[in-house]
Amino acid sequence: MYGELIALLTTVCWSIGIFPFTEAANRFGTAALNQYRLFLAWIVISFLLLIFYPLNISGLFSQPQPYHYLFLGLSGIIGFSIGDYFSFTSFRILGPKLGSLYTTIAPGSALLLGFLVLGQKMNFIGILGILITIAGVIWLTLSKKDKVASENAGFHRNKKGILFGVLGALCQGTGLVLSKLGMDYYSEKLPTLHAVWIRLLFAFGAAFLISIITGRMKANSLPIFKNQNNGLPYMFVGTLFGPVLGVSFSLIAIQHLPVATAQTIFALLPIVVLPINYFYYKEKITIQAIFACAIAVLGVFVLIWRDSLYQWI
C-alpha cells in the first residue's frame, strides 16, 4: 500500500506542476522557462545527491561510462530540452487539460521506437493500446463542446498547439528509450538519481547553447532576472513539484512497486489534471473530456500490461 500511495503522490505532484509551469510560460515565454527551470532542477538534484550519496559523490564522474553520457545526454536533450519545450508550448495554447492528454502518446511512441531500435517485441495488444490512446486524444481534440469550454477559459485549439503536443509526446517517448539504452542496455548499471543528474546536465547545457547560437540568450535571460510579471514563483513551484518532488517520489515508488504497476498509476495524470484544471482555470469538465481521458488512459494501461495480457490470449 505504501508504494501505491507514493506512486499516486508522484502523479499528483506532476499534475500540480503543470499549472505553475503554464503560468510561467505565459509570463516568460516557453524557451526562457525551459532553459532556466532545467538549470534550477539540476542544481536541486545536485543537492539531493549530496544528501543521499554523501560518501560517493565522486561516483558521478567515475562510475558513468562514455555510453552512459552519450545515451543519457541525448535523452536529456531530446526529452527535456526539446520535448518539454513543445509540451509547455502546447500547455500554454491548448490548456493543461488537453495538453496533458497528449502526454499519453509518449508510451506508445516509446514502444514503437523500442521495437525499431532495441528489437523489443511488438504484438497485437501493444498496437491496440496505441490505437485506443490515439482515439481518446483525437476525440477530445475534435470535440466542439469541449472546445467551447476551453476557449471560455482562455485557451485555443489551433494547429500549432496540437502539433507541439504530438511532438512533445514523441520526444518524451524517444527520451524514455534513450534512457533505457543508457541505464539498462549495458551490463554496468547506473543509479537512477545519477542518471537524472546526467540527463539534466545535458538538457540545460543544450538549452543554453541553443539560446547562445540563435542569439536568444539575452532575450531569454532578461525576463527571468527581471522577474517579468512575477513569474519566478511559478517557475520555482513548478520545478519543485515537477522535476524535484515528482522525480524523487517516482524513484521511491519503483523501489516498492513493480515498474508496470507504478507506470500504470503515473498514467492517471490526465485524470488528476481534470479537477485541478476546473478549480484553477474554471474550465468546465465536459462529459467528452471525462470519457476521452478515460479512453486514452485505458490505452496506456493496455500498453503497460501488454506482456501480461498477451499471455492470456
Number of C-alpha atoms within 10 A of each C-alpha: 8 11 19 16 13 22 27 23 19 27 27 20 23 25 26 21 23 27 24 21 29 25 20 29 23 18 21 25 19 22 25 25 27 28 25 19 20 26 21 20 23 23 15 17 22 18 13 16 18 13 11 11 15 11 10 12 15 10 13 18 10 9 15 19 12 10 13 25 19 17 21 31 27 23 32 31 24 26 29 27 27 21 25 24 24 27 31 31 24 30 27 24 24 27 26 27 26 29 29 27 30 30 24 28 27 23 27 25 20 21 24 22 19 21 14 12 12 15 10 12 12 15 11 9 20 23 17 16 25 24 17 19 28 21 16 25 25 14 18 23 22 11 14 12 13 21 19 16 17 23 14 14 17 15 21 20 18 12 11 15 24 23 13 24 29 22 23 29 28 25 25 27 28 25 26 24 26 28 25 17 20 26 23 13 13 12 7 12 13 18 12 14 19 20 21 22 23 24 30 27 22 25 28 24 18 21 23 23 15 16 18 13 9 8 11 15 18 11 14 22 19 13 19 21 9 12 14 13 12 14 21 22 14 20 26 18 18 27 25 20 22 24 22 21 19 23 20 18 20 21 17 15 24 18 12 15 17 11 12 16 17 24 21 20 19 20 23 23 25 27 21 19 23 22 16 18 21 14 10 10 17 15 23 18 16 16 11 17 25 15 14 27 28 18 20 31 28 21 29 29 21 21 24 24 18 20 15 12 13 12 7 6 6
